Amino acid sequence: MKPKPFAKVAALLCGLVLMGSTPAAFALTPAASAKSAVCPTPDPPPGTGSRISAADADALVRAHNDARRAALQQYNPGLALTSVTWSPKLACDAQAWADDPDSIKDGKAVHTPREVNGNEGENLFSAWPGPARPTMAMDPSVGFGWMAEKAKFDADGNPLIDGTNNKPWGHYSQIIWMSPATPTTAIGCGVKEACR
């Protein structure tokens, strides 16, 4: 595999170690406190590290690893599978950005500046009018979800990323990123409900 680099809106944000991060959707209200683009402490809160439930965290990890396994079979059967695990620290970072008022501009989700988030990659996902659930982003039947981009990735011939060509399939490519030099090894997600 070649490396590839809101009315009422429920949004999910996932972070991927080395390459990747995302927002998804769920109905939660951020706490009223100081906001930050990264986890406010070096130690994430107990549990998943964010407002994502343990069951949804497990489902997101499983869906990422299933997508990676399928991608290897299709694109590069000789490459070893690099599975992802859940990172409470990435989830805390994602939740901090989801809670930050700067994460939405003009009614649209905005990526965290990489110089602010420690170069974590991101995938953003919004669902409206709701209710939404975090696993929607990984559901291939959701036409605006990350996995729905696989068809565009395939149609594009699994090209190398040149910085301008990945808009139609960039979320999908981050999910399956297993470049031996810089594989994604962990994910963590945060969620929030926001108004456009």
C-alpha positions as CSV (number, residue, x, y, z in Angstrom):
1,M,0.0,0.0,0.0
2,K,1.3,3.4,-0.9
3,P,1.3,5.9,2.0
4,K,-1.5,8.6,1.7
5,P,-1.0,11.1,3.8
6,F,-24.4,22.5,11.7
7,A,-28.0,23.0,12.5
8,K,-27.6,20.9,15.6
9,V,-24.4,19.0,14.9
10,A,-23.0,16.0,16.8
11,A,-19.3,15.8,16.0
12,L,-16.6,13.1,16.6
13,L,-12.9,13.9,16.6
14,C,-10.3,11.1,16.5
15,G,-6.5,11.4,16.8
16,L,-4.1,8.9,15.3
17,V,-0.5,8.4,16.5
18,L,2.0,9.3,13.8
19,M,-0.6,9.9,11.1
20,G,-4.3,10.7,11.8
21,S,-7.1,12.0,14.0
22,T,-10.9,12.6,13.7
23,P,-14.3,14.1,15.0
24,A,-17.5,11.9,15.0
25,A,-20.9,12.5,16.3
26,F,-22.8,12.1,19.6
27,A,-25.0,14.2,21.9
28,L,-22.9,15.6,24.7
29,T,-22.4,19.1,26.1
30,P,-18.9,20.3,26.8
31,A,-18.1,21.3,30.4
32,A,-18.0,25.0,31.1
33,S,-14.3,25.5,31.8
34,A,-11.1,26.8,30.2
35,K,-10.7,25.2,26.8
36,S,-7.5,23.9,25.2
37,A,-6.5,22.2,21.9
38,V,-4.7,19.4,23.8
39,C,-5.3,17.4,27.0
40,P,-4.8,19.8,29.9
41,T,-2.6,17.3,31.8
42,P,0.0,14.7,30.9
43,D,-2.2,12.0,32.4
44,P,-5.6,11.6,30.7
45,P,-8.7,11.2,32.8
46,P,-9.6,7.6,33.8
47,G,-11.6,5.4,31.3
48,T,-11.3,6.2,27.6
49,G,-9.8,9.6,28.2
50,S,-12.9,11.4,26.6
51,R,-16.6,11.3,26.4
52,I,-16.5,8.2,24.2
53,S,-17.9,5.1,26.0
54,A,-15.7,2.0,26.4
55,A,-18.0,0.1,24.0
56,D,-17.7,2.8,21.3
57,A,-13.9,2.9,21.8
58,D,-13.7,-0.8,21.3
59,A,-16.0,-0.6,18.2
60,L,-13.9,2.2,16.7
61,V,-10.6,0.2,17.2
62,R,-12.2,-2.9,15.8
63,A,-13.5,-1.1,12.7
64,H,-10.1,0.6,12.1
65,N,-8.3,-2.8,12.3
66,D,-10.9,-4.5,10.1
67,A,-10.5,-1.7,7.5
68,R,-6.7,-2.2,7.7
69,R,-6.9,-5.9,7.3
70,A,-9.1,-5.6,4.2
71,A,-6.8,-2.9,2.8
72,L,-3.8,-5.2,3.1
73,Q,-5.6,-8.0,1.3
74,Q,-6.6,-5.7,-1.5
75,Y,-3.7,-3.4,-1.9
76,N,-0.6,-5.1,-0.5
77,P,-0.9,-8.6,0.9
78,G,2.8,-8.8,1.6
79,L,2.8,-6.0,4.1
80,A,2.3,-7.0,7.8
81,L,-0.8,-5.7,9.6
82,T,-0.1,-2.8,12.0
83,S,-3.1,-2.8,14.3
84,V,-4.2,0.2,16.2
85,T,-5.0,0.4,19.9
86,W,-7.0,2.9,21.9
87,S,-5.0,5.8,23.4
88,P,-6.7,7.7,26.3
89,K,-4.1,10.5,25.8
90,L,-5.1,10.9,22.1
91,A,-8.8,10.7,23.2
92,C,-8.2,13.4,25.8
93,D,-6.5,15.6,23.1
94,A,-9.4,15.0,20.7
95,Q,-11.9,15.8,23.4
96,A,-10.0,19.0,24.4
97,W,-10.1,20.2,20.8
98,A,-13.8,19.2,20.4
99,D,-14.6,21.3,23.4
100,D,-12.6,24.3,22.2
101,P,-14.8,27.0,20.7
102,D,-12.2,27.3,17.8
103,S,-13.0,23.8,16.7
104,I,-16.0,25.2,14.8
105,K,-15.9,28.1,12.5
106,D,-18.7,29.4,10.4
107,G,-20.7,26.3,11.3
108,K,-18.0,23.8,10.1
109,A,-15.6,21.6,12.0
110,V,-12.0,22.9,11.9
111,H,-8.8,20.9,12.2
112,T,-6.4,21.5,15.1
113,P,-3.3,23.2,13.9
114,R,-0.6,20.5,13.9
115,E,1.9,22.8,15.6
116,V,-0.6,23.0,18.5
117,N,-1.6,19.3,18.7
118,G,1.9,17.8,18.5
119,N,1.5,16.8,14.8
120,E,-1.4,14.4,15.5
121,G,-3.4,13.7,12.4
122,E,-7.2,14.2,12.4
123,N,-10.4,13.0,10.8
124,L,-13.4,15.1,11.5
125,F,-17.0,13.9,11.2
126,S,-20.3,15.7,11.7
127,A,-23.8,14.3,11.6
128,W,-27.0,16.2,11.7
129,P,-29.7,16.7,12.8
130,G,-28.9,13.8,15.1
131,P,-29.0,11.7,17.0
132,A,-25.6,10.6,16.0
133,R,-23.2,8.0,17.4
134,P,-19.4,7.8,17.2
135,T,-19.4,4.6,15.1
136,M,-21.3,6.3,12.2
137,A,-18.0,7.6,10.8
138,M,-16.8,4.1,10.3
139,D,-20.0,2.7,8.9
140,P,-19.6,2.2,5.1
141,S,-23.3,2.6,4.5
142,V,-23.2,6.2,5.8
143,G,-22.5,8.0,2.5
144,F,-20.7,10.9,4.2
145,G,-18.7,8.7,6.5
146,W,-15.0,8.0,6.3
147,M,-15.3,4.4,5.1
148,A,-17.6,5.6,2.2
149,E,-14.4,7.2,0.8
150,K,-13.0,3.8,0.0
151,A,-14.6,3.7,-3.5
152,K,-13.0,7.0,-4.4
153,F,-9.6,5.8,-3.1
154,D,-10.0,2.7,-5.3
155,A,-11.1,4.7,-8.3
156,D,-8.1,6.9,-7.9
157,G,-5.8,3.9,-8.2
158,N,-4.2,4.1,-4.7
159,P,-2.1,7.1,-5.6
160,L,0.7,8.7,-3.7
161,I,-0.4,11.8,-1.7
162,D,0.9,15.0,-3.3
163,G,-0.8,17.3,-0.8
164,T,-3.6,18.3,-3.2
165,N,-5.2,15.0,-4.4
166,N,-6.4,13.5,-1.2
167,K,-9.6,15.4,-0.5
168,P,-12.0,12.8,-1.8
169,W,-10.4,9.9,0.2
170,G,-8.2,11.5,2.9
171,H,-10.1,10.2,5.9
172,Y,-10.1,6.7,4.5
173,S,-6.3,6.8,3.8
174,Q,-5.6,7.9,7.4
175,I,-7.6,4.9,8.7
176,I,-5.6,2.4,6.7
177,W,-2.2,4.2,7.0
178,M,0.4,1.5,7.6
179,S,3.5,2.9,5.9
180,P,6.3,0.9,7.4
181,A,8.3,4.1,8.1
182,T,5.4,5.9,9.9
183,P,2.5,3.6,10.7
184,T,-0.4,4.8,12.7
185,T,-0.4,2.7,15.9
186,A,-3.1,4.3,18.1
187,I,-6.3,6.2,17.9
188,G,-8.4,8.2,20.4
189,C,-11.6,10.1,19.8
190,G,-13.7,12.9,21.4
191,V,-17.3,14.0,20.9
192,K,-19.5,17.0,21.3
193,E,-22.8,18.4,20.4
194,A,-22.7,21.9,19.0
195,C,-24.9,24.4,17.2
196,R,-24.1,25.9,13.9
